Amino acid sequence: MLLRISIIVAILAGLAVGGLNFVKVKEKVVNLANDRDNEKSMKEKAQTELAKTKDDLNKTTAKLKTTETELVSTKDELATAAKRLQTTIAERDSTRKQLDDTRKERDDARAELAAFQSTELTPPQIIAMNKQYKSLQAENQFLARLASDRALKIRALTNELAIYKFGPDQVVVTLPADLKGKVLVTDPKWNFVVVNVGQDQGVLERGELLVNRNGRLVAKVIVRSVQKDRSVANVMPGWQLGEVMEGDLVIPAHPEIKESTNVTAASATTGSQLTAVRQ
């Protein structure tokens, strides 16, 4: 009897413990289910927020690209505007210069008009005077050339007369002091040269020229024939200090001391200098 009671008590105790455990387990299961549901809800919420964030990021990226494109376009427009501004400034400066030039031309025209009015001459009279002036100017140039040619002929004739009168060794033919020329042709065999100065430059027959190269005397030549712009001369014996070459410079051995149409004797100083060079 006692055993049965003990067994019953044990069974009842086990049932009580099992019921208690069942209640606790059920509570844990419910809690786990709630936690699972909460985590699922939170996960779904997080995924929703992530999707929204990605969408916002995509939209922001698209806006950024659009902004960058607009920025590049704005920079291009700014550069174009700057170029247009520079062009406008250049055009403005050019316009100002043209305006200043126009004003100057206007002032000059007014001054010329005032000067013209002060002469009390009519346009036909001024045109006639201008034609007359040009005609007189041309006539003056012709007379100047004619006088120069006649003076040169007088010098040449005077030289020839002096040579016939006193002999070739007693006459010194002077040439223009500023005469300068170059040797064009040389002929060592026949001992003559051609120079690029002639009648137009005042060269006369029997005029003597010093040939020099780099400041050194090479030879002295005497003119035998004169043409318009060149002359032929022979190398004088005893005066060839080196070989005459094309391009050598020539200057008068007896330059004119002053303007004269008469033959002048060489000065003692010039003669002594030439003698010293020759020696």
Secondary structure by P-SEA (a helix, b strand, c coil): caaaaaaaaaaaaaaaaaaaaaaaaaaaaaaaaaaaaaaaaaaaaaaaaaaaaaaaaaaaaaaaaaaaaaaaaaaaaaaaaaaaaaaaaaaaaaaaaaaaaaaaaaaaaaaaaaaaaaacccaaaaaaaaaaaaaaaaaaaaaaaaaaaaaaaaaaaaaaaaaaacccccbbbbccccbbbbbcccccccccccccccccccccccbbbbbbccccccbbbbbcccccccbbbbbccccccccccccccccccccccccccccccccaaaaaaaaaaac
